Amino acid sequence: MADLVRSATLTHFARLARSVGIDPVTMLRRVRLPLTCLERRDLRIPVRNVRRLLEISAEASGFEAFGLRLAECGDLSNLGPLALLIREQATIGTALEALSRFIHIHNEGMRLVLDRRDGLATITVLLRGGTRQSAELALGTVNRAIGFLCAGNWRPLQIHFTHGPPRNRRFHRQFFGCDLVFHSDFDGIVCTGRDLDRRIPTASPELARFLEGRVEVFEAQHDKWDARVALLIRVLLPGGDCSIERVAEHLGCNRRTVHRHLSDCGTTFSEVLDNERAEIVMRLIDERSRPLAEIAEMIGFSAQSAMARWFHARFGCSISAWRSDPRRQVLAAVGRW
């Protein structure tokens, strides 16, 4: 199965793309990423598609530091629930330890290794199938996160890249503010050991423990295949291409693998699709100003009549009857439908 990453990684992609003269929509379509990932931050999208997006964007724009520039646009919130967790840790070191423990929740293809020796600390970034742009985005994101935790008062000793240098190193030097080592044997950040002992002003150990528990619950839910498939269905429905083949493509497997894992969860693709449609439609049909044809399109039907037949089969009444019966709406709210 392919590694997935939160779409928050692309929060500022559209603005950056336009600023360097490329069309973000065209770029996303070239790598088969849903356009909704530009608007929603918690979608799960394939890491390999994002890597490809960064590479073709750098090539099309002629901007070698595209991945690093994207990191510059972001902030701590791009890490989602992990941002809250690391912000409440006591020190930079414990924050990085928490980040290394849970980074796969944000990016399944990324790992962090923290090593202290001889008065120095090394934060190694490991990327499965990494490329130049994805490596610079990852290093830039981690470096920015430490900078935010230090309230801007942060400067590493060295930044190491396994790839070669760009034609112009000015932006890299400006971004990191330290020595750059290219053609290194690792991608990572080197700082003093004392830097890891620095206190974080926002720290709240009790809140950190609570958040860690919540992140562990989130991690357990994320591992469920039916939840993953349901999330992708919500993303793909409005585009009218919500087949099991398309879902399997996003998950980096084939349809038989999806069927097998859903069967282990006690469900089927059709049931998950039907449940997602039902949940969405129950929220939308109360908006009388929204045309039913638009709702039909949003839940993947080619025509309003097809949605009407599905609705009657699912809920045992027409949409107009549903809207006029408060009792049905109450039953829906408590999960009876």
C-alpha positions in Angstrom: 0.0 0.0 0.0 1.3 3.5 -0.9 2.3 5.9 1.8 -0.1 8.7 2.5 0.5 12.3 3.7 -1.9 14.9 5.0 -3.0 17.4 2.4 -1.9 20.2 4.7 1.5 19.7 3.1 0.0 21.6 0.1 -1.8 24.4 2.0 0.2 27.1 0.3 0.9 25.3 -3.0 -1.6 27.2 -5.1 -0.3 30.6 -4.0 3.3 29.6 -4.5 2.6 28.1 -7.9 1.0 31.2 -9.2 3.8 33.4 -7.8 6.3 31.5 -9.9 4.2 31.5 -13.1 2.5 28.0 -13.1 -1.1 26.9 -12.9 -1.7 24.9 -9.7 -4.8 23.2 -11.1 -2.9 22.0 -14.1 -0.1 20.7 -12.0 -2.5 18.7 -9.7 -4.3 17.2 -12.6 -1.0 16.1 -14.2 -0.2 14.0 -11.0 -3.8 12.9 -10.5 -4.4 14.6 -7.2 -7.9 15.8 -6.3 -8.4 19.6 -6.4 -10.1 19.4 -3.0 -6.7 18.9 -1.4 -6.0 22.6 -2.0 -9.0 23.5 0.2 -9.0 20.8 2.9 -6.1 20.2 5.2 -6.8 16.7 6.6 -7.2 14.6 3.4 -4.9 11.7 3.0 -3.2 11.8 -0.4 -0.4 9.6 -1.9 3.1 10.7 -1.0 4.4 9.6 -4.4 1.9 11.9 -6.1 3.0 14.8 -3.9 6.7 14.1 -4.6 6.0 14.1 -8.4 4.0 17.3 -8.0 6.9 19.1 -6.4 9.4 17.9 -9.0 7.3 18.9 -12.0 6.5 22.2 -10.4 10.2 23.0 -9.9 10.9 22.0 -13.5 8.0 23.9 -15.0 8.7 27.1 -13.0 12.5 26.9 -13.3 12.6 27.6 -9.5 15.1 25.0 -8.1 14.2 25.7 -4.5 10.4 25.1 -5.0 10.1 22.5 -2.1 12.1 24.8 0.3 10.0 27.8 -0.7 6.8 25.8 0.1 8.3 25.0 3.5 8.9 28.8 4.0 5.2 29.5 3.4 4.0 27.1 6.1 3.9 27.3 9.8 3.5 24.9 12.8 -0.2 24.4 12.1 0.7 22.4 8.9 1.5 19.5 11.2 -2.1 19.4 12.5 -2.6 17.6 15.8 1.2 17.1 16.1 1.7 20.9 16.3 -0.3 21.0 19.5 1.5 18.1 20.9 5.1 19.3 20.3 4.3 22.9 21.3 3.3 21.8 24.8 6.5 19.7 25.4 9.0 21.0 28.0 12.1 21.3 25.8 13.1 21.3 22.2 14.6 17.8 22.7 11.3 16.3 24.1 9.4 18.1 21.3 11.6 16.4 18.7 11.3 13.1 20.4 7.5 13.4 20.3 7.6 14.5 16.6 9.8 11.5 15.7 7.4 9.1 17.5 4.3 10.4 15.7 5.6 11.9 12.4 4.1 9.0 10.4 0.6 10.3 11.3 1.4 13.3 9.2 3.5 11.6 6.6 3.7 7.8 6.4 6.8 8.0 4.2 8.8 10.1 6.7 10.8 9.2 9.8 13.0 11.3 12.1 16.0 10.0 14.1 17.5 12.1 16.9 21.1 11.4 18.0 23.2 13.2 20.6 26.9 12.7 20.9 30.1 14.8 21.7 28.1 17.9 22.5 26.2 17.9 19.1 22.7 16.8 18.1 21.8 15.4 14.7 18.2 15.3 13.5 18.2 12.9 10.5 15.2 13.0 8.1 14.5 9.6 6.4 12.2 9.6 3.4 11.0 6.5 1.7 11.6 7.2 -2.0 12.6 10.8 -1.4 13.5 13.2 -4.1 15.3 16.6 -4.1 12.2 18.7 -3.7 10.6 16.4 -1.1 13.8 16.3 0.9 14.1 20.0 1.0 10.5 20.4 1.9 10.9 18.0 4.8 14.1 19.6 6.1 12.6 23.0 5.7 9.5 22.0 7.6 11.3 20.5 10.5 13.7 23.5 10.7 10.7 25.9 10.6 9.0 23.9 13.4 12.0 24.2 15.6 12.2 27.9 14.8 8.6 28.4 15.9 9.2 26.5 19.1 12.2 28.8 19.8 10.1 31.9 19.1 12.3 32.7 16.1 15.6 32.5 18.1 17.0 29.5 16.3 20.0 28.8 14.1 21.4 25.3 13.4 25.1 24.7 12.8 24.8 22.7 9.6 22.2 21.4 7.1 23.1 18.3 5.2 21.6 17.2 1.9 22.3 13.9 0.1 21.7 15.7 -3.3 23.9 18.1 -5.0 23.8 21.9 -4.7 21.5 24.2 -6.7 23.0 26.5 -9.3 22.3 29.4 -6.9 22.6 28.7 -3.2 21.4 32.2 -2.1 17.8 31.2 -1.1 19.1 28.1 0.8 21.6 30.2 2.8 18.9 32.8 3.5 16.4 30.2 4.6 18.7 28.1 7.0 21.2 30.8 8.0 24.0 28.3 8.5 26.6 26.2 6.7 25.2 23.9 3.9 26.7 20.5 3.2 25.7 19.0 -0.2 26.4 15.4 -1.4 26.3 14.4 2.3 25.6 10.8 3.4 22.4 11.9 5.1 19.6 14.5 5.1 19.4 16.3 8.4 20.1 19.1 10.8 23.0 19.5 13.1 22.9 21.7 16.1 24.5 21.9 19.6 23.3 19.5 22.3 22.4 22.6 24.4 19.9 23.6 21.8 17.8 20.5 22.7 17.7 21.5 26.3 16.1 24.9 25.6 12.8 25.4 27.3 9.7 25.9 25.2 7.8 29.0 26.5 4.3 27.5 25.7 5.0 24.2 27.5 2.3 22.6 29.6 3.4 19.0 30.6 -0.1 18.0 31.7 -1.6 19.2 28.4 1.2 17.4 26.5 0.3 14.1 28.2 -3.4 14.6 27.4 -2.7 15.4 23.8 -0.4 12.4 23.4 -3.2 10.2 24.5 -5.5 11.8 21.9 -2.9 11.4 19.2 -2.6 7.7 20.1 -6.3 7.3 19.7 -6.2 9.1 16.3 -3.4 6.8 15.3 -5.4 3.7 16.1 -8.4 5.0 14.1 -6.2 5.9 11.1 -5.0 2.3 10.9 -8.5 1.1 10.1 -9.0 0.3 6.4 -12.7 1.2 6.4 -11.9 4.7 7.7 -9.2 5.2 5.1 -11.6 4.1 2.3 -14.4 6.3 3.6 -12.1 9.3 3.7 -11.0 8.8 0.1 -14.6 8.3 -1.0 -15.5 11.7 0.4 -12.7 13.2 -1.6 -13.5 11.5 -4.9 -17.3 11.7 -4.9 -17.7 15.3 -6.1 -15.4 14.5 -9.1 -17.6 11.7 -10.3 -14.8 9.2 -10.3 -15.3 7.3 -7.1 -14.8 3.7 -8.3 -13.0 1.1 -6.2 -10.3 1.1 -8.8 -9.7 4.8 -8.2 -9.7 4.3 -4.5 -7.2 1.5 -4.8 -5.0 3.7 -7.0 -4.8 6.3 -4.2 -4.0 3.5 -1.7 -1.3 2.1 -3.9 -2.9 -1.4 -4.3 -5.4 -3.2 -6.4 -9.2 -3.6 -6.0 -8.9 -7.1 -4.6 -6.7 -5.8 -1.8 -9.3 -3.2 -0.9 -12.0 -5.8 -1.0 -10.0 -8.1 1.3 -9.2 -5.5 3.9 -12.8 -4.2 4.0 -14.0 -7.8 4.4 -11.7 -8.1 7.4 -13.4 -4.9 8.8 -16.8 -6.6 8.3 -18.0 -4.4 5.4 -17.8 -3.9 1.6 -16.9 -1.1 -0.7 -20.5 -0.6 -1.7 -21.6 -0.3 2.0 -18.9 2.2 2.8 -19.9 4.2 -0.4 -23.6 4.0 0.5 -23.0 5.2 4.1 -20.8 8.1 3.0 -23.5 9.2 0.5 -26.1 8.9 3.2 -24.2 11.0 5.7 -23.4 13.7 3.2 -27.0 13.9 1.8 -28.6 14.2 5.2 -26.5 17.3 5.9 -27.2 18.9 2.6 -30.9 18.3 1.8 -32.0 20.6 4.7 -30.4 23.5 2.8 -33.4 24.4 0.7 -31.5 26.9 -1.3 -29.1 24.2 -2.6 -30.4 22.7 -5.9 -31.0 18.9 -5.7 -29.1 18.5 -9.0 -26.0 20.0 -7.3 -26.4 17.7 -4.3 -26.6 14.7 -6.7 -23.4 15.8 -8.4 -21.7 16.2 -5.0 -22.4 12.6 -4.0 -21.4 11.1 -7.3 -24.7 10.7 -9.2 -24.9 11.6 -12.9 -28.5 12.8 -12.6 -30.9 14.1 -10.0 -33.3 11.2 -10.8 -30.6 8.6 -10.0 -30.1 10.2 -6.6 -33.9 10.3 -6.0 -34.2 6.5 -6.7 -31.2 5.8 -4.4 -32.6 8.0 -1.7 -36.0 6.3 -1.7 -34.3 2.8 -1.6 -32.1 3.9 1.3 -34.5 5.9 3.4 -37.9 4.5 2.3 -39.3 7.9 1.3 -38.8 10.7 -1.2 -36.6 13.7 -0.4 -39.6 16.0 -0.2 -41.3 13.7 2.3 -38.1 13.6 4.3 -37.9 17.3 4.5 -41.4 17.6 5.7 -41.1 15.0 8.5 -39.2 16.3 11.6 -39.4 12.8 13.1 -37.2 11.3 10.3 -34.6 14.0 10.8 -34.4 13.2 14.6 -34.0 9.5 13.8 -31.2 10.4 11.4 -29.5 12.5 14.0 -29.3 9.7 16.5 -28.1 7.2 13.9 -31.2 5.2 13.3 -30.9 5.5 9.5 
